[in-house]
Amino acid sequence: MPSTTPLGEFEVLVIMAVLHGGEDAYGSSIRDDIEARTGRDVSRGAVYITLDRLEEKGFLTSEMGGATAERGGRTKRLFQATPAGVEAVRHAMNVMARMADGLEPVLGTPNGKPGRASR
Amino acid sequence: MQPVVWPFVQAHIRRYLPYQHQTCVLGDLLEDFGKQVQQRGRPQAELWLLRESFALSAAYRAHDTRERVHAHLTRATWRTRAMFRLDEITLAVRRLIKQPGASIASILALGCGLAAAATTWAIISATLLSPLPVRSPDTLQVVGLHTDGRDNRPGETSFAHIYSIYPAIIDAGVFDELTAIGSYPSLVREGDRPERRDIYFVRHNFFDVLGIPLAAGTGFRPEDDQRGAPPVAVLSDHYWRTVLAADPHVIGRTIHVNDLATTVIGIAPPSFRGLSLVEVPDFYMPMQALRAYIDPNMNYFMDGSSSSSPTSWLTIIGRVPSADATSRVVSQLNATPLEMLNGKSVAEIGGGSFVVEPVNATAIPSASRDSIRRFTRLLAATVGLLLLIGSLTVGMLLLIRTEQRRDEFAMCLALGASRGRLVSGVVWEGAILAVAGIAASVPLTIWLFAGAAAFELPGGISIDALGLSAGVGTLAASAVAALVSSVLIGLVAGVAGVSANIGDVLRARAGATPRLTRRRLRMSLVGTQVAVTLVLLAGTGLFARSLMSAVGLNPAVDPAHLIQSGINLRAYGYTPQQSDDFWAALDQRLSHNPAISMVTFEQANGGMSGGGKLVIDGEARTVPSYVPNIFVDDRYFPTVNLPIRRGRNFGSEDHANSPRAIIVSESMGRWIANGGDPIGHTVARAAAPDEVARVVGVVPDVVTSVRVLEPLAVYYSLHQPTRIQMITSLSRRITIRPTSTSTLAIDEAMAAIRSIDPQVTPSPFMTAQDRIRLQMGPQQFGVTVLGALGTIALLLTILGTYVLAETMAAVRQREMGIRAALGATRRQLGRLVLGEAVRLVGAGLLVGLGLAWLGSESIRAFLFQVEPMDVTTLTSVCGVILVLALLVSLRPAIRAGRVELSQLLREE
């Protein structure tokens, strides 16, 4: 049964990266995706440990596949987000949106227009 | 393009990462290494790979450390909590030990309540819920025949049939399975002497249809249940254990039934004691074997030389497909033409209709079912009251504890302790008391089960024969109930305790009047205890008075010194001539025995049922109730000590050729003469109006059944033989008046019988008083159970009253001092304390009287010549409770009178 504990920020990023990866989301691709989209360095260990934890919580599932010559014939661990994982991400985003609601003058709008405080 | 550092990376990853992920991670690293080579060149890529593997292992090591720390902290938290709990439990135990008297009283009260609850439940279960251990009892139905009423009299249902009904119902084919059973007592030789044993003669499929697997051996085979088959028997567990000492090699052993060698082929399971709770068989034999044992003049099977069966003796049991199908099966049976009815159905010949009743329901005789239900309800109510007493005692103890600790609670709360923690301490005390009560209930339950076995339930159901056993489920349910209720009581007491606040405590210390709320709560607890005690003791008193009334019946007869027994020589193959010789020899030996002052013989066979007709002075009159015909000799009335009220005793003038004379009981005399003098009136049976007998004497009524207090009886002379007497001359009752002790006279009488014929075994010798007492089984049970419970309740109530009076006197010490300083005398101060106790107990008694009035109808059915609201009993019980309460309040009252304000102030 999926956990009911709320997701941390990095966990949200990992599930989103898995969703972006579609059917070919695995450790390296997930890490690359997060780094590319957030512009910050991400530890490989943090990614693997978070993937394990999310699988334990029931937000992700994994299966083996995709062995290639570049990998020395080693299989990939391919991840898929479960409905509970998708719902958890949706919930986290809603929480963020509700918290940001009314703070547009300070934080700016989602399309990048700066708010009052940053001027 | 394998990296140079690859062996090192592999070793590193395999050392620190979980085994199942190593391959995938190595694949990821190798894939990314390829990209790094393209972007940065090989040397940089090799360094990158080393850094990645180091970072990766470091992350996993850190993760492992966090996990271990987390697990360690969790364990530590649990350990700490457990230690806290242990401390709380230890403290609770210490607090309880500090008040040993009250703690022991609570534990005993709870233990008694639980033991009584377990016993009561076992009795209810064994009598009303599941009396028979048969398979699917709902589908097992006993077949009855309901006859239509005639002459404005209601119809009757009989579950005993003549044999030929059984094959007729088999042929009807409406039941899935059918079996039959009939009981017949026989003489079984055990050692040197034969004993009369109850035998169930059953169809070979009996145990299979009932779904009862034998404990040992095989069941009956069809060939065992055929005419001329070698006799075999299945023993009851009770017979096997008590008579054959649980012989492990009993299968194949030979026993002698009516002098016929019979082979034991099995043992019934201990849980199965026959189909009736009243009649417990000793063993079972195939039905056709009955042919070998019965009197040749009796044709139980209606297929021999005799044209009719002597009695209805057979119980027929059928299994229906399902409980829902029962009514359909009965309709089919009533509509099916039966061969024995010349191809007509029962309904067609107007003989009534077949009915069925579940086998469990018929286990109790229909006449006793209501009594059993009422009695078990009464028992359950009593046990409920005892459990209430137990709970009240626990409540009292905890309330006293919390009241004493109010200062401590208030201080703790003021210093920041949580209310939950304080309440949990009190709850633990309740739980510990409950656990101790449960432990105490185990030996008490065993003792109660053994003790209850000596009593009978209404309808003559022996509790011993029920084979009660306290199932684990019953004990567990009682234990859980006690635990939950004690914890709840503890919770209430705890909440009451922590409701104290620091302001209250400081005010109390300053000498202000304490709030009365909690004292009122305790007063109401003691009041309830008084009320419950009154109900229990009043019940005991009423049952005891009923017993005394019953035992005190026939005072002129001196029933404690009148011994009676019966002998039926028919079972020993005696002819009428041989039996005459036997009676003469026995008469001669008993008359000359110094231990026996008087002896007489009677034949109490035959009579006229209520509703039948007797011809009085030539006019046929309907008899209101059963009139037995008792044939007695001329020594009968002096031996029984019945004076001749009017007329004369039988004498030499009453011989075979003289006009027939009878002596009647006073009640019969009043009925014959419509209240006048019956001497000289004539009586004859409607069936033989010429056999006229004239009343020559009147004797007092002798009550032999507590249900018939005005017995109608007609005494005939043994020296004037009648047709009825000729038939029954093989059976007689012996009445003995001992010279000194009853025991010696019984031993001498037994020796005399054995010296004439060692084979003959009479029915148990018993005094007339014991015979009456036997009919009062439920009342004796009631006296014992209610008496024991009432005594416990009384002790607890008195203890509660004492504790309350003591604490109230202590709380009001300052007030008493001020009163004394203002001029109140010692007597006045003492009266204040006593008055409070009297008001409290008085209120409880009033509530108790109300409860007794509410329950009076449920106990009425078990009382004999005593009213449920008997003034003497209720007044006595109220007086005892009040006097004891006053006695225990004397000490606090005297102490209150001696208080001095100056001393109090110095102490403060």
Interface residues (C-beta under 8 A of the other chain):
Chain A: Y26 G27 S28 S43 R44 G45 A46 Y48 I49 D52 M64 A67 T68 E70 R71 G72 R74 T75 K76 R77
Chain B: Q2 L17 P18 H21 T23 C24 V25 L26 G27 D28 L30 E31 D32 G34 E52 A55 L56 S57 A58 A59 Y60 H63
